[in-house]
Amino acid sequence: MTITGNRASRSVKMSNGTTKSFPAYSTTFVQDEAGKWSTLGYAVIEADVIDSLSKCKNWTEIRAAHFPMHGFHA
């Protein structure tokens, strides 16, 4: 299974008064046949996948399609 989360662009005001902009980007997580997750070739645990995806602008659709378990959504 492959899940792609889309992060929105954002701007952060720094303590010195300047503003730093971060562009929008996508993160892709892949689950293998054994149920293990990875991204960019690195192994990650399911809790980290969920934590990262929950901050994406398409989290509602991801949660409904891939994580429909009761008590899983905060």
MDTraj code that builds the backbone (N, CA, C; nanometers):
import mdtraj as md
import numpy as np

residues = "MET THR ILE THR GLY ASN ARG ALA SER ARG SER VAL LYS MET SER ASN GLY THR THR LYS SER PHE PRO ALA TYR SER THR THR PHE VAL GLN ASP GLU ALA GLY LYS TRP SER THR LEU GLY TYR ALA VAL ILE GLU ALA ASP VAL ILE ASP SER LEU SER LYS CYS LYS ASN TRP THR GLU ILE ARG ALA ALA HIS PHE PRO MET HIS GLY PHE HIS ALA".split()
xyz = np.array([
    [0.0853, -0.1163, 0.0000],
    [0.0000, 0.0000, 0.0000],
    [0.0902, 0.1229, 0.0000],
    [0.0494, 0.2215, -0.0726],
    [0.1214, 0.3487, -0.0784],
    [0.0253, 0.4611, -0.0416],
    [0.0696, 0.5482, 0.0483],
    [-0.0108, 0.6635, 0.0903],
    [0.0719, 0.7896, 0.0706],
    [0.0130, 0.8892, 0.0065],
    [0.0800, 1.0171, -0.0148],
    [0.0052, 1.1266, 0.0588],
    [0.0776, 1.1969, 0.1443],
    [0.0210, 1.3099, 0.2177],
    [0.0720, 1.4400, 0.1591],
    [-0.0146, 1.5387, 0.1503],
    [0.0207, 1.6680, 0.0912],
    [0.0272, 1.7747, 0.1996],
    [0.1435, 1.8355, 0.2140],
    [0.1617, 1.9428, 0.3105],
    [0.1443, 2.0767, 0.2403],
    [0.0758, 2.1677, 0.3041],
    [0.0538, 2.3016, 0.2486],
    [0.1784, 2.3877, 0.2690],
    [0.1943, 2.4881, 0.1863],
    [0.3044, 2.5824, 0.2059],
    [0.2743, 2.6653, 0.3303],
    [0.3796, 2.7201, 0.3887],
    [0.3591, 2.8010, 0.5079],
    [0.4696, 2.9034, 0.5220],
    [0.4410, 3.0062, 0.5996],
    [0.5383, 3.1102, 0.6304],
    [0.5515, 3.1203, 0.7809],
    [0.6757, 3.1355, 0.8275],
    [0.7032, 3.1436, 0.9702],
    [0.7787, 3.2726, 0.9972],
    [0.7305, 3.3482, 1.0937],
    [0.7992, 3.4716, 1.1318],
    [0.9069, 3.4352, 1.2333],
    [1.0306, 3.4690, 1.2012],
    [1.1449, 3.4362, 1.2859],
    [1.1590, 3.5395, 1.3977],
    [1.2374, 3.5055, 1.5004],
    [1.2537, 3.5948, 1.6147],
    [1.3233, 3.7257, 1.5781],
    [1.4003, 3.7256, 1.4684],
    [1.4682, 3.8489, 1.4277],
    [1.3810, 3.9364, 1.3374],
    [1.2543, 3.8982, 1.3178],
    [1.1605, 3.9787, 1.2414],
    [1.1469, 3.9398, 1.0955],
    [1.2340, 3.8547, 1.0462],
    [1.2241, 3.8105, 0.9070],
    [1.1208, 3.6996, 0.8953],
    [1.0761, 3.6764, 0.7739],
    [0.9792, 3.5706, 0.7482],
    [1.0436, 3.4652, 0.6588],
    [1.0316, 3.3413, 0.6980],
    [1.0854, 3.2304, 0.6198],
    [0.9678, 3.1537, 0.5599],
    [0.9750, 3.1274, 0.4305],
    [0.8692, 3.0548, 0.3612],
    [0.9118, 2.9122, 0.3330],
    [0.8196, 2.8196, 0.3514],
    [0.8422, 2.6794, 0.3216],
    [0.7426, 2.6391, 0.2130],
    [0.7901, 2.5828, 0.1020],
    [0.7000, 2.5456, -0.0073],
    [0.6167, 2.4224, 0.0274],
    [0.5087, 2.4042, -0.0448],
    [0.4259, 2.2847, -0.0293],
    [0.5058, 2.1631, -0.0775],
    [0.4781, 2.0476, -0.0174],
    [0.5450, 1.9256, -0.0602],
    [0.4576, 1.8045, -0.0282],
    [0.4951, 1.6917, -0.0843],
    [0.4234, 1.5665, -0.0607],
    [0.5167, 1.4661, 0.0044],
    [0.4612, 1.3822, 0.0905],
    [0.5350, 1.2752, 0.1553],
    [0.4677, 1.1444, 0.1188],
    [0.5463, 1.0461, 0.0766],
    [0.4919, 0.9165, 0.0381],
    [0.5418, 0.8092, 0.1332],
    [0.4491, 0.7309, 0.1864],
    [0.4812, 0.6183, 0.2733],
    [0.4388, 0.4906, 0.2024],
    [0.5224, 0.3871, 0.2125],
    [0.4959, 0.2593, 0.1477],
    [0.4923, 0.1506, 0.2538],
    [0.3914, 0.0634, 0.2460],
    [0.3809, -0.0509, 0.3362],
    [0.4075, -0.1767, 0.2546],
    [0.5023, -0.2589, 0.3003],
    [0.5368, -0.3806, 0.2261],
    [0.4432, -0.4955, 0.2630],
    [0.4679, -0.6121, 0.2052],
    [0.3830, -0.7304, 0.2281],
    [0.3813, -0.7742, 0.3743],
    [0.4895, -0.7468, 0.4464],
    [0.4990, -0.7850, 0.5878],
    [0.4346, -0.6813, 0.6799],
    [0.3849, -0.5716, 0.6235],
    [0.3189, -0.4685, 0.7029],
    [0.4122, -0.3617, 0.7562],
    [0.5385, -0.3614, 0.7117],
    [0.6357, -0.2626, 0.7580],
    [0.6312, -0.1384, 0.6692],
    [0.6409, -0.0219, 0.7329],
    [0.6322, 0.1053, 0.6633],
    [0.7704, 0.1613, 0.6332],
    [0.7809, 0.2363, 0.5232],
    [0.9056, 0.3052, 0.4897],
    [0.8737, 0.4323, 0.4124],
    [0.9702, 0.5243, 0.4152],
    [0.9629, 0.6458, 0.3357],
    [1.1043, 0.6854, 0.2978],
    [1.1226, 0.7205, 0.1753],
    [1.2545, 0.7581, 0.1235],
    [1.3601, 0.6516, 0.1521],
    [1.3183, 0.5248, 0.1569],
    [1.4108, 0.4150, 0.1798],
    [1.4418, 0.3870, 0.3256],
    [1.3814, 0.4621, 0.4184],
    [1.4048, 0.4431, 0.5609],
    [1.2830, 0.3786, 0.6258],
    [1.3069, 0.2852, 0.7158],
    [1.1977, 0.2208, 0.7887],
    [1.1419, 0.3173, 0.8931],
    [1.0098, 0.3186, 0.9073],
    [0.9427, 0.4005, 1.0083],
    [0.8336, 0.3159, 1.0730],
    [0.7960, 0.3522, 1.1960],
    [0.6894, 0.2783, 1.2625],
    [0.5544, 0.3402, 1.2265],
    [0.4498, 0.2609, 1.2418],
    [0.3162, 0.3052, 1.2029],
    [0.2744, 0.4324, 1.2754],
    [0.3104, 0.4462, 1.4021],
    [0.2733, 0.5658, 1.4776],
    [0.3341, 0.6918, 1.4148],
    [0.4567, 0.6817, 1.3644],
    [0.5196, 0.7964, 1.2983],
    [0.4533, 0.8281, 1.1654],
    [0.4096, 0.7241, 1.0944],
    [0.3370, 0.7453, 0.9688],
    [0.2090, 0.8234, 0.9968],
    [0.1350, 0.7797, 1.0957],
    [0.0088, 0.8443, 1.1304],
    [0.0328, 0.9869, 1.1789],
    [0.1349, 1.0062, 1.2615],
    [0.1662, 1.1398, 1.3129],
    [0.2002, 1.2350, 1.1984],
    [0.2802, 1.1896, 1.1056],
    [0.3175, 1.2742, 0.9921],
    [0.1987, 1.3027, 0.9015],
    [0.1214, 1.1995, 0.8697],
    [0.0072, 1.2171, 0.7800],
    [-0.1035, 1.3003, 0.8428],
    [-0.1165, 1.2960, 0.9747],
    [-0.2233, 1.3722, 1.0408],
    [-0.2032, 1.5222, 1.0272],
    [-0.0831, 1.5659, 0.9901],
    [-0.0550, 1.7077, 0.9717],
    [-0.0730, 1.7519, 0.8269],
    [-0.1127, 1.6591, 0.7412],
    [-0.1304, 1.6895, 0.5988],
    [-0.2693, 1.7438, 0.5721],
    [-0.2808, 1.8235, 0.4661],
    [-0.4101, 1.8845, 0.4359],
    [-0.5116, 1.7832, 0.3838],
    [-0.4674, 1.6653, 0.3401],
    [-0.5598, 1.5617, 0.2930],
    [-0.5761, 1.4494, 0.3951],
    [-0.5542, 1.4777, 0.5233],
    [-0.5633, 1.3780, 0.6295],
    [-0.7027, 1.3169, 0.6406],
    [-0.8065, 1.3948, 0.6245],
    [-0.9424, 1.3410, 0.6365],
    [-0.9655, 1.2288, 0.5365],
    [-0.9233, 1.2480, 0.4131],
    [-0.9395, 1.1441, 0.3104],
    [-0.8502, 1.0240, 0.3382],
    [-0.7276, 1.0486, 0.3826],
    [-0.6345, 0.9397, 0.4142],
    [-0.6899, 0.8564, 0.5287],
    [-0.7353, 0.9219, 0.6334],
    [-0.7876, 0.8525, 0.7514],
    [-0.9082, 0.7672, 0.7151],
    [-0.9980, 0.8206, 0.6378],
    [-1.1187, 0.7464, 0.5992],
    [-1.0853, 0.6254, 0.5127],
    [-0.9874, 0.6392, 0.4243],
    [-0.9550, 0.5304, 0.3320],
    [-0.8623, 0.4251, 0.3916],
    [-0.7681, 0.4647, 0.4776],
    [-0.6640, 0.3721, 0.5205],
    [-0.6614, 0.3400, 0.6692],
    [-0.7184, 0.4247, 0.7527],
    [-0.7121, 0.4046, 0.8968],
    [-0.8516, 0.4166, 0.9596],
    [-0.9470, 0.3329, 0.9167],
    [-1.0848, 0.3499, 0.9647],
    [-1.1143, 0.2861, 1.1012],
    [-1.0120, 0.2493, 1.1773],
    [-1.0341, 0.1798, 1.3041],
    [-1.0939, 0.2706, 1.4095],
    [-1.1825, 0.2167, 1.4914],
    [-1.2461, 0.2913, 1.5987],
    [-1.1417, 0.3274, 1.7038],
    [-1.1455, 0.4493, 1.7525],
    [-1.0551, 0.4943, 1.8568],
    [-0.9189, 0.5348, 1.8059],
    [-0.9001, 0.5297, 1.6759],
    [-0.7716, 0.5602, 1.6158],
    [-0.7537, 0.7082, 1.5907],
    [-0.8633, 0.7808, 1.5795],
    [-0.8580, 0.9226, 1.5453],
    [-0.8789, 1.0066, 1.6693],
    [-0.7912, 1.1023, 1.6827],
    [-0.8051, 1.1928, 1.7971],
    [-0.8694, 1.3219, 1.7512],
])
top = md.Topology()
chain = top.add_chain()
for i, resn in enumerate(residues, 1):
    res = top.add_residue(resn, chain, resSeq=i)
    for name in ("N", "CA", "C"):
        top.add_atom(name, md.element.get_by_symbol(name[0]), res)
traj = md.Trajectory(xyz[None], top)
